[in-house]
């Protein structure tokens, strides 16, 4: 049996469940909008903002003094915050837009330390379509619903399935080239590489052992904050390619302890090759 949810996690889980109800209704309408002249873009934007408003209302009601860092509305609250919610109300918006059921609500709780740094202390990643709630608390462990999670035990890249985020139109040229170089390094060595389109779920699936590793460049804090804690509490390693803390750079390498060094080396080599090419 998992430990009982702490007060913080109870607040986070309840907020995610409430926002999910409307998102699921909206998601079921997306197929009808696909054939309209206007298209579903405006509708999905409104769904995203409604979900964020619900999450803000629920979290602020339970913890009125906490600050926020949210995908749509950015940072708010006191600059000298002691606690801060980091929220992506709809991770996987493009999937949602196309009727693909791979999207999630991501909520992390960040605590400021005496030295000015911060750490993630609690995390929820909820996938409403399949009713999977991944949750973790610092020092307690990571769980999927009521089952404890552990990262995979695979030791060989040739047996590994990795996840990544493929660059798209808004991606910088350097990151596009670095991705291509890294992909070229890894493809001949692994069992498979997947791109599912929601970083928070990719990280949650690393924590669950479904993926053996994940890398992506140029992410935002709300994309990764919850997933970082999930992987670490499930026994995995999470860093940036060139830094120990991925939140500093926005780029991330996550894997089980056996594969992390080799995945990180491949990503570093891809970045170096892209930099050399761009000089």
TORTOR-981497 format. One record per residue (C-alpha): x, y, z. Coordinates in steps of 0.05 Angstrom, whole numbers, plus 5000, padded with zeros to 4 digits. Example, Ala and Ser with C-alpha at 12.3 -4.5 7.8 and 13.67 -1.06 7.14 Angstrom:
! residues 2
<px->5246; py->4910; pz->5156>
<px->5273; py->4979; pz->5143>
***
This chain:
! residues 279
<px->5000; py->5000; pz->5000>
<px->5025; py->5070; pz->4985>
<px->5033; py->5120; pz->5041>
<px->4974; py->5168; pz->5051>
<px->4977; py->5232; pz->5010>
<px->5007; py->5290; pz->5048>
<px->4965; py->5354; pz->5055>
<px->5004; py->5385; pz->4997>
<px->4994; py->5325; pz->4951>
<px->4920; py->5321; pz->4970>
<px->4911; py->5393; pz->4948>
<px->4949; py->5380; pz->4883>
<px->4911; py->5316; pz->4866>
<px->4843; py->5347; pz->4879>
<px->4860; py->5408; pz->4836>
<px->4883; py->5363; pz->4779>
<px->4820; py->5321; pz->4783>
<px->4775; py->5383; pz->4781>
<px->4811; py->5414; pz->4721>
<px->4810; py->5346; pz->4686>
<px->4734; py->5342; pz->4685>
<px->4727; py->5403; pz->4639>
<px->4787; py->5384; pz->4597>
<px->4758; py->5316; pz->4583>
<px->4693; py->5348; pz->4560>
<px->4731; py->5395; pz->4516>
<px->4774; py->5338; pz->4488>
<px->4712; py->5299; pz->4468>
<px->4690; py->5359; pz->4427>
<px->4755; py->5367; pz->4389>
<px->4737; py->5316; pz->4336>
<px->4676; py->5357; pz->4318>
<px->4718; py->5419; pz->4311>
<px->4768; py->5386; pz->4265>
<px->4720; py->5393; pz->4206>
<px->4697; py->5464; pz->4220>
<px->4722; py->5523; pz->4178>
<px->4749; py->5560; pz->4239>
<px->4787; py->5499; pz->4264>
<px->4800; py->5479; pz->4336>
<px->4859; py->5525; pz->4352>
<px->4819; py->5579; pz->4388>
<px->4778; py->5527; pz->4424>
<px->4840; py->5490; pz->4451>
<px->4871; py->5556; pz->4473>
<px->4808; py->5570; pz->4513>
<px->4809; py->5500; pz->4543>
<px->4881; py->5510; pz->4565>
<px->4865; py->5577; pz->4598>
<px->4802; py->5550; pz->4632>
<px->4843; py->5492; pz->4661>
<px->4896; py->5540; pz->4686>
<px->4843; py->5584; pz->4718>
<px->4813; py->5524; pz->4754>
<px->4881; py->5501; pz->4779>
<px->4899; py->5571; pz->4803>
<px->4833; py->5578; pz->4840>
<px->4838; py->5511; pz->4874>
<px->4912; py->5517; pz->4893>
<px->4906; py->5589; pz->4917>
<px->4844; py->5573; pz->4958>
<px->4882; py->5517; pz->4995>
<px->4948; py->5555; pz->5002>
<px->4934; py->5629; pz->4994>
<px->5005; py->5653; pz->5007>
<px->5040; py->5611; pz->4954>
<px->5067; py->5640; pz->4889>
<px->5054; py->5613; pz->4819>
<px->5094; py->5598; pz->4756>
<px->5044; py->5578; pz->4703>
<px->5050; py->5565; pz->4628>
<px->4997; py->5614; pz->4606>
<px->5001; py->5670; pz->4658>
<px->5074; py->5666; pz->4678>
<px->5100; py->5683; pz->4747>
<px->5057; py->5716; pz->4801>
<px->5059; py->5725; pz->4876>
<px->5113; py->5753; pz->4920>
<px->5183; py->5754; pz->4892>
<px->5209; py->5731; pz->4959>
<px->5163; py->5669; pz->4958>
<px->5178; py->5611; pz->5004>
<px->5133; py->5563; pz->4965>
<px->5113; py->5564; pz->4892>
<px->5067; py->5523; pz->4848>
<px->5096; py->5506; pz->4779>
<px->5038; py->5487; pz->4733>
<px->5026; py->5465; pz->4662>
<px->4950; py->5459; pz->4656>
<px->4953; py->5422; pz->4590>
<px->5019; py->5390; pz->4571>
<px->5012; py->5361; pz->4501>
<px->4969; py->5416; pz->4471>
<px->4984; py->5395; pz->4400>
<px->4962; py->5324; pz->4416>
<px->4898; py->5351; pz->4448>
<px->4886; py->5394; pz->4386>
<px->4890; py->5333; pz->4340>
<px->4848; py->5287; pz->4384>
<px->4908; py->5246; pz->4406>
<px->4897; py->5222; pz->4478>
<px->4969; py->5234; pz->4502>
<px->4965; py->5296; pz->4546>
<px->4968; py->5312; pz->4619>
<px->4962; py->5362; pz->4676>
<px->5028; py->5375; pz->4710>
<px->5035; py->5407; pz->4780>
<px->5098; py->5414; pz->4821>
<px->5111; py->5447; pz->4888>
<px->5176; py->5486; pz->4894>
<px->5208; py->5505; pz->4961>
<px->5259; py->5561; pz->4968>
<px->5320; py->5540; pz->5009>
<px->5359; py->5584; pz->5057>
<px->5416; py->5593; pz->5007>
<px->5368; py->5621; pz->4955>
<px->5364; py->5558; pz->4912>
<px->5300; py->5519; pz->4907>
<px->5279; py->5446; pz->4904>
<px->5217; py->5409; pz->4881>
<px->5184; py->5376; pz->4940>
<px->5120; py->5347; pz->4911>
<px->5095; py->5329; pz->4842>
<px->5032; py->5306; pz->4806>
<px->5026; py->5288; pz->4732>
<px->4955; py->5267; pz->4715>
<px->4934; py->5235; pz->4649>
<px->4858; py->5242; pz->4650>
<px->4841; py->5200; pz->4589>
<px->4871; py->5137; pz->4621>
<px->4860; py->5160; pz->4693>
<px->4934; py->5152; pz->4711>
<px->4958; py->5196; pz->4767>
<px->5033; py->5197; pz->4777>
<px->5054; py->5229; pz->4842>
<px->5116; py->5237; pz->4884>
<px->5141; py->5271; pz->4946>
<px->5213; py->5285; pz->4963>
<px->5241; py->5228; pz->5005>
<px->5177; py->5188; pz->5002>
<px->5179; py->5156; pz->4933>
<px->5142; py->5158; pz->4867>
<px->5075; py->5124; pz->4853>
<px->5025; py->5111; pz->4798>
<px->4956; py->5112; pz->4830>
<px->4970; py->5063; pz->4887>
<px->5031; py->5027; pz->4858>
<px->5103; py->5045; pz->4875>
<px->5146; py->5062; pz->4816>
<px->5218; py->5043; pz->4799>
<px->5257; py->5060; pz->4737>
<px->5277; py->5004; pz->4691>
<px->5336; py->4959; pz->4705>
<px->5362; py->4952; pz->4634>
<px->5437; py->4960; pz->4628>
<px->5448; py->4957; pz->4553>
<px->5430; py->5011; pz->4503>
<px->5413; py->4958; pz->4451>
<px->5355; py->4937; pz->4496>
<px->5332; py->5008; pz->4512>
<px->5272; py->5046; pz->4487>
<px->5283; py->5121; pz->4494>
<px->5236; py->5180; pz->4488>
<px->5251; py->5249; pz->4462>
<px->5219; py->5313; pz->4436>
<px->5228; py->5323; pz->4361>
<px->5241; py->5396; pz->4342>
<px->5185; py->5434; pz->4308>
<px->5176; py->5502; pz->4274>
<px->5191; py->5545; pz->4335>
<px->5254; py->5506; pz->4355>
<px->5320; py->5543; pz->4348>
<px->5366; py->5522; pz->4290>
<px->5420; py->5501; pz->4340>
<px->5373; py->5455; pz->4377>
<px->5346; py->5425; pz->4312>
<px->5417; py->5409; pz->4290>
<px->5437; py->5382; pz->4359>
<px->5376; py->5337; pz->4359>
<px->5393; py->5310; pz->4290>
<px->5465; py->5295; pz->4311>
<px->5443; py->5262; pz->4376>
<px->5391; py->5220; pz->4339>
<px->5444; py->5198; pz->4290>
<px->5488; py->5175; pz->4347>
<px->5434; py->5137; pz->4385>
<px->5391; py->5105; pz->4330>
<px->5441; py->5050; pz->4312>
<px->5451; py->5033; pz->4386>
<px->5381; py->5026; pz->4415>
<px->5318; py->4984; pz->4409>
<px->5275; py->5044; pz->4393>
<px->5264; py->5119; pz->4400>
<px->5194; py->5147; pz->4412>
<px->5164; py->5217; pz->4407>
<px->5097; py->5220; pz->4443>
<px->5090; py->5296; pz->4450>
<px->5083; py->5310; pz->4525>
<px->5147; py->5318; pz->4565>
<px->5114; py->5310; pz->4633>
<px->5087; py->5242; pz->4612>
<px->5153; py->5222; pz->4580>
<px->5187; py->5234; pz->4647>
<px->5131; py->5199; pz->4685>
<px->5139; py->5139; pz->4639>
<px->5214; py->5138; pz->4653>
<px->5196; py->5136; pz->4727>
<px->5149; py->5078; pz->4713>
<px->5201; py->5039; pz->4673>
<px->5162; py->5044; pz->4608>
<px->5217; py->5085; pz->4577>
<px->5290; py->5073; pz->4595>
<px->5309; py->5146; pz->4583>
<px->5287; py->5213; pz->4557>
<px->5323; py->5274; pz->4529>
<px->5300; py->5341; pz->4502>
<px->5330; py->5410; pz->4492>
<px->5297; py->5478; pz->4504>
<px->5241; py->5460; pz->4552>
<px->5206; py->5506; pz->4601>
<px->5204; py->5496; pz->4678>
<px->5131; py->5477; pz->4677>
<px->5146; py->5422; pz->4626>
<px->5194; py->5385; pz->4671>
<px->5188; py->5406; pz->4744>
<px->5140; py->5350; pz->4765>
<px->5173; py->5298; pz->4721>
<px->5242; py->5311; pz->4750>
<px->5219; py->5292; pz->4820>
<px->5181; py->5231; pz->4794>
<px->5244; py->5203; pz->4761>
<px->5289; py->5218; pz->4820>
<px->5241; py->5188; pz->4871>
<px->5236; py->5126; pz->4826>
<px->5311; py->5116; pz->4830>
<px->5331; py->5149; pz->4765>
<px->5381; py->5203; pz->4747>
<px->5360; py->5271; pz->4718>
<px->5410; py->5324; pz->4696>
<px->5419; py->5375; pz->4641>
<px->5467; py->5354; pz->4585>
<px->5521; py->5399; pz->4613>
<px->5495; py->5417; pz->4682>
<px->5473; py->5377; pz->4743>
<px->5407; py->5414; pz->4749>
<px->5363; py->5412; pz->4686>
<px->5320; py->5470; pz->4710>
<px->5379; py->5516; pz->4700>
<px->5387; py->5503; pz->4626>
<px->5318; py->5480; pz->4603>
<px->5349; py->5418; pz->4572>
<px->5343; py->5350; pz->4604>
<px->5372; py->5280; pz->4605>
<px->5335; py->5228; pz->4647>
<px->5347; py->5153; pz->4651>
<px->5359; py->5096; pz->4698>
<px->5427; py->5097; pz->4733>
<px->5458; py->5047; pz->4684>
<px->5440; py->5084; pz->4620>
<px->5442; py->5157; pz->4642>
<px->5517; py->5167; pz->4631>
<px->5515; py->5140; pz->4560>
<px->5452; py->5178; pz->4541>
<px->5481; py->5242; pz->4570>
<px->5546; py->5231; pz->4531>
<px->5508; py->5223; pz->4466>
<px->5468; py->5287; pz->4478>
<px->5532; py->5326; pz->4496>
<px->5565; py->5300; pz->4432>
<px->5505; py->5321; pz->4391>
<px->5506; py->5391; pz->4421>
<px->5581; py->5397; pz->4409>
<px->5574; py->5376; pz->4336>
<px->5518; py->5426; pz->4325>
<px->5560; py->5483; pz->4355>
<px->5620; py->5465; pz->4312>
<px->5576; py->5464; pz->4250>
<px->5545; py->5532; pz->4266>
<px->5612; py->5568; pz->4274>
***
